[in-house]
Amino acid sequence: MNRFDFKFNSSFKFSLFLFIVVLSGCSPSEDTPIFPEKKSISESVYASGVIKAKDQYEAYALANGPIQEFFVKEGDTVRVGTPILKIFNESEKLRRENAELAQKYADQQSNQTRLKDLELNIKLAKDKLTNDSLIWAKTQSLWNQGIGTEIELEQKKLAFQSSKTSYESSLLKYQDLQREITFNSQSASKNLRISEILENEYILRSKIDGIVYSLPKEIGEMVSPQVTLAVIGSTSDFYLELQIDEYDISKVKQGQRVMVIMDSFKDQTFEAEVTRIIPIMDSKSKTFTVEAEFTQAPERLFPNLTLEANILTNKRESTLVIPRKYVFRDSLVIAESGDTLRVKTGIKNYEFTEILEGLTEETGLILPKR
């Protein structure tokens, strides 16, 4: 070792020694007592969650098949009933076209020729009935005067009765045809409506007035009723969907204040209020879902932004508190004399514990030995 190395090492060791001495002199000793003080303390429940658009939902098709075309793009605003996309299905299209043809064939207007033909037959039968009735009446009058034969009278009577039967039969045929046309027309219309409904199942439509946030599929991709085809939600109204541990859910109530931070808005804190508690636990995650609405929100929000939140469940003003690390076994502290004291605690947070009974502002405390 040369002289330079020795001097350097000696100087370094001495400097390190001074640093340690100064540092230890500046740090409070575990035996240095602290005293309870009166201040505000709040208790909160931690929650993680995401931003959701109001009325946000995932849209699914009612049928299988490849996507034929999109009617909107991501970011487009839509109204109730606006078509989003169409799934290709040639068979349903052909069924609908066939139902249209059947409906046109069975329509009342298309059957007017058949009705007019029967109306003409009714008129002819009525004219013949009128004529045969007059002839029979005239023959009956002559017979009463002793003119003519009984056979001739019977023939005229039979001709009248035959004409009457023909006329009544033509009326019944007309009525039957009317009923048949009405039934066929209504049946064809219903079949067409059914075909249109079935074909319409291949067109995905919006259920709300809002904005299309996501269209995760492409034209030509095969889809089914289990596949999400679009995410649609409100254009401007958002809420917080929070996940609360089952251990904390009993502390959460509607109207409680929520402090929110998001990675998308660094170094900013926003406020919200609990609006809804879903009263069932997710058995897999062991959490409850709680909804909250912003009372102080960012200028612009997007669905599915992640967030962390603290729900303020309790707050006390000007109450006696001590640092939480000075309490052990939930209700014991060490006095500066070394005696163990039992205390009654109130609300707690990550830093402080409220003391309800057992201490005063003059009671010195030291850290318990861990």
Helices and strands as residue ranges (DSSP letters): H 3-26, E 37-53, E 57-60, E 65-70, E 77-78, E 83-87, H 90-106, G 109-111, H 112-144, H 150-200, E 203-205, E 210-214, E 222-223, E 228-233, E 238-245, G 249-251, E 257-262, E 265-282, E 287-296, E 306-323, G 324-326, E 332-335, E 340-342, E 344-348, E 352-357, E 365-366
